[in-house]
Amino acid sequence: MESMFEKKLRRLSRPPVLTDFLGEGDFADAMPPARLAEYQRRAVRAIVARAYESSPFYRRKMEGAGVKPAAVEGPEDLKLL
């Protein structure tokens, strides 16, 4: 039986975007391809937005490249950075 601490720790170890796609015992490598692709798109958008909002370094890099976070819609757009 898991303690409440272990359950909370398990939830914290997964980024929120991942929790939307996986159940308690699921793994990304078992996702259907379409679901995995959607997860990847959402994860990339979330990571780029967070980097832009939270890191002066990455904000300057993106501004220097003329890229706003909204322009990065998925993994295929990472080349813009």
VEXLO-106090 format. One record per residue (C-alpha): residue in one letter; x, y, z; residue number from 1. Coordinates in nm, 2 decimals, decimal comma. Example, Ala and Ser with C-alpha at 12.3 -4.5 7.8 and 13.67 -1.06 7.14 Angstrom:
VEXLO-106090
<node code="a" X="1,23" Y="-0,45" Z="0,78" pos="1"/>
<node code="s" X="1,37" Y="-0,11" Z="0,71" pos="2"/>
***
This chain:
VEXLO-106090
<node code="m" X="0,00" Y="0,00" Z="0,00" pos="1"/>
<node code="e" X="0,13" Y="0,34" Z="-0,10" pos="2"/>
<node code="s" X="0,15" Y="0,62" Z="0,16" pos="3"/>
<node code="m" X="0,00" Y="0,96" Z="0,09" pos="4"/>
<node code="f" X="0,36" Y="1,09" Z="0,06" pos="5"/>
<node code="e" X="0,44" Y="0,83" Z="-0,21" pos="6"/>
<node code="k" X="0,13" Y="0,92" Z="-0,40" pos="7"/>
<node code="k" X="0,21" Y="1,29" Z="-0,39" pos="8"/>
<node code="l" X="0,57" Y="1,23" Z="-0,49" pos="9"/>
<node code="r" X="0,45" Y="1,02" Z="-0,79" pos="10"/>
<node code="r" X="0,23" Y="1,31" Z="-0,90" pos="11"/>
<node code="l" X="0,51" Y="1,56" Z="-0,86" pos="12"/>
<node code="s" X="0,75" Y="1,35" Z="-1,07" pos="13"/>
<node code="r" X="0,53" Y="1,40" Z="-1,38" pos="14"/>
<node code="p" X="0,49" Y="1,73" Z="-1,55" pos="15"/>
<node code="p" X="0,13" Y="1,85" Z="-1,57" pos="16"/>
<node code="v" X="0,11" Y="1,81" Z="-1,94" pos="17"/>
<node code="l" X="0,20" Y="1,45" Z="-1,91" pos="18"/>
<node code="t" X="-0,06" Y="1,38" Z="-1,64" pos="19"/>
<node code="d" X="-0,33" Y="1,49" Z="-1,89" pos="20"/>
<node code="f" X="-0,22" Y="1,20" Z="-2,12" pos="21"/>
<node code="l" X="-0,13" Y="0,92" Z="-1,88" pos="22"/>
<node code="g" X="-0,31" Y="0,74" Z="-1,61" pos="23"/>
<node code="e" X="-0,15" Y="0,64" Z="-1,28" pos="24"/>
<node code="g" X="0,04" Y="0,33" Z="-1,42" pos="25"/>
<node code="d" X="0,07" Y="0,42" Z="-1,79" pos="26"/>
<node code="f" X="0,39" Y="0,49" Z="-1,98" pos="27"/>
<node code="a" X="0,46" Y="0,72" Z="-2,28" pos="28"/>
<node code="d" X="0,61" Y="0,43" Z="-2,48" pos="29"/>
<node code="a" X="0,27" Y="0,25" Z="-2,47" pos="30"/>
<node code="m" X="0,07" Y="0,55" Z="-2,60" pos="31"/>
<node code="p" X="-0,09" Y="0,52" Z="-2,94" pos="32"/>
<node code="p" X="0,10" Y="0,72" Z="-3,20" pos="33"/>
<node code="a" X="-0,16" Y="0,99" Z="-3,25" pos="34"/>
<node code="r" X="-0,19" Y="1,04" Z="-2,87" pos="35"/>
<node code="l" X="0,19" Y="1,06" Z="-2,84" pos="36"/>
<node code="a" X="0,21" Y="1,32" Z="-3,12" pos="37"/>
<node code="e" X="-0,05" Y="1,54" Z="-2,95" pos="38"/>
<node code="y" X="0,13" Y="1,50" Z="-2,62" pos="39"/>
<node code="q" X="0,46" Y="1,60" Z="-2,78" pos="40"/>
<node code="r" X="0,30" Y="1,91" Z="-2,94" pos="41"/>
<node code="r" X="0,15" Y="2,02" Z="-2,61" pos="42"/>
<node code="a" X="0,47" Y="1,95" Z="-2,42" pos="43"/>
<node code="v" X="0,69" Y="2,15" Z="-2,66" pos="44"/>
<node code="r" X="0,44" Y="2,45" Z="-2,65" pos="45"/>
<node code="a" X="0,44" Y="2,44" Z="-2,26" pos="46"/>
<node code="i" X="0,82" Y="2,41" Z="-2,24" pos="47"/>
<node code="v" X="0,89" Y="2,69" Z="-2,48" pos="48"/>
<node code="a" X="0,63" Y="2,92" Z="-2,32" pos="49"/>
<node code="r" X="0,78" Y="2,85" Z="-1,97" pos="50"/>
<node code="a" X="1,13" Y="2,92" Z="-2,09" pos="51"/>
<node code="y" X="1,03" Y="3,25" Z="-2,25" pos="52"/>
<node code="e" X="0,83" Y="3,36" Z="-1,94" pos="53"/>
<node code="s" X="1,08" Y="3,24" Z="-1,68" pos="54"/>
<node code="s" X="1,43" Y="3,27" Z="-1,82" pos="55"/>
<node code="p" X="1,58" Y="3,60" Z="-1,93" pos="56"/>
<node code="f" X="1,85" Y="3,40" Z="-2,12" pos="57"/>
<node code="y" X="1,59" Y="3,21" Z="-2,33" pos="58"/>
<node code="r" X="1,38" Y="3,51" Z="-2,38" pos="59"/>
<node code="r" X="1,68" Y="3,70" Z="-2,53" pos="60"/>
<node code="k" X="1,76" Y="3,40" Z="-2,75" pos="61"/>
<node code="m" X="1,40" Y="3,38" Z="-2,88" pos="62"/>
<node code="e" X="1,38" Y="3,75" Z="-2,93" pos="63"/>
<node code="g" X="1,71" Y="3,75" Z="-3,11" pos="64"/>
<node code="a" X="1,58" Y="3,48" Z="-3,34" pos="65"/>
<node code="g" X="1,26" Y="3,68" Z="-3,39" pos="66"/>
<node code="v" X="1,05" Y="3,40" Z="-3,25" pos="67"/>
<node code="k" X="0,75" Y="3,43" Z="-3,01" pos="68"/>
<node code="p" X="0,64" Y="3,12" Z="-2,81" pos="69"/>
<node code="a" X="0,31" Y="3,12" Z="-3,01" pos="70"/>
<node code="a" X="0,51" Y="3,05" Z="-3,33" pos="71"/>
<node code="v" X="0,63" Y="2,72" Z="-3,19" pos="72"/>
<node code="e" X="0,34" Y="2,48" Z="-3,22" pos="73"/>
<node code="g" X="0,52" Y="2,15" Z="-3,20" pos="74"/>
<node code="p" X="0,85" Y="1,96" Z="-3,24" pos="75"/>
<node code="e" X="0,87" Y="2,04" Z="-3,61" pos="76"/>
<node code="d" X="0,90" Y="2,42" Z="-3,51" pos="77"/>
<node code="l" X="1,20" Y="2,38" Z="-3,28" pos="78"/>
<node code="k" X="1,42" Y="2,46" Z="-3,58" pos="79"/>
<node code="l" X="1,30" Y="2,82" Z="-3,55" pos="80"/>
<node code="l" X="1,48" Y="2,85" Z="-3,22" pos="81"/>
***
